[in-house]
């Protein structure tokens, strides 16, 4: 259980740090970055909810 929680936390951190990079790519003229930024936000939110459930289960 803790291994899954750690892996999910690392993926969450990577997606979290990718968000400002994708946001910064849009003003430089890459229009596809805005859709990628939105998709990453969805992934980030989903992982966050999953981390909440996993943390609760690991705590119990």
C-alpha positions as CSV (number, residue, x, y, z in Angstrom):
1,X,0.0,0.0,0.0
2,X,2.8,2.4,0.9
3,X,4.6,1.7,-2.4
4,X,1.5,2.7,-4.4
5,X,1.1,5.8,-2.3
6,X,4.8,6.8,-2.9
7,X,4.6,6.2,-6.6
8,X,1.3,8.2,-6.9
9,X,2.9,11.0,-4.9
10,X,5.9,11.2,-7.2
11,X,3.7,11.2,-10.3
12,X,1.6,13.9,-8.7
13,X,4.7,16.0,-8.0
14,X,5.9,15.7,-11.6
15,X,2.5,16.7,-12.9
16,X,2.4,19.6,-10.5
17,X,5.8,21.0,-11.6
18,X,4.8,20.5,-15.3
19,X,1.8,22.8,-15.0
20,X,3.8,26.2,-15.0
21,X,6.0,24.9,-17.8
22,X,3.0,24.2,-19.9
23,X,1.4,27.6,-19.0
24,X,4.7,29.3,-19.9
25,X,4.8,27.6,-23.3
26,X,1.5,29.2,-24.4
27,X,2.7,32.9,-24.5
28,X,5.7,31.8,-26.6
29,X,3.4,30.8,-29.4
30,X,2.7,27.1,-28.9
31,X,-1.1,26.9,-29.1
32,X,-1.2,23.2,-28.4
33,X,0.3,23.8,-24.9
34,X,-3.1,25.2,-23.7
35,X,-4.9,21.9,-24.4
36,X,-2.0,20.0,-22.8
37,X,-2.1,22.2,-19.8
38,X,-5.8,21.5,-19.4
39,X,-5.3,17.8,-19.8
40,X,-2.5,17.8,-17.2
41,X,-4.8,19.7,-14.8
42,X,-7.4,16.9,-15.2
43,X,-4.7,14.3,-14.5
44,X,-3.4,16.3,-11.6
45,X,-6.9,16.6,-10.0
46,X,-7.5,12.9,-10.5
47,X,-4.2,11.9,-8.9
48,X,-4.9,14.3,-6.0
49,X,-8.2,12.6,-5.3
50,X,-6.6,9.2,-5.6
51,X,-3.8,10.2,-3.2
52,X,-6.4,11.3,-0.7
53,X,-8.1,7.9,-0.8
54,X,-4.7,6.1,-0.6
55,X,-3.5,8.2,2.3
56,X,-6.7,7.5,4.2
57,X,-6.4,3.8,3.6
58,X,-2.7,3.8,4.6
59,X,-3.6,5.8,7.8
60,X,-6.3,3.2,8.8
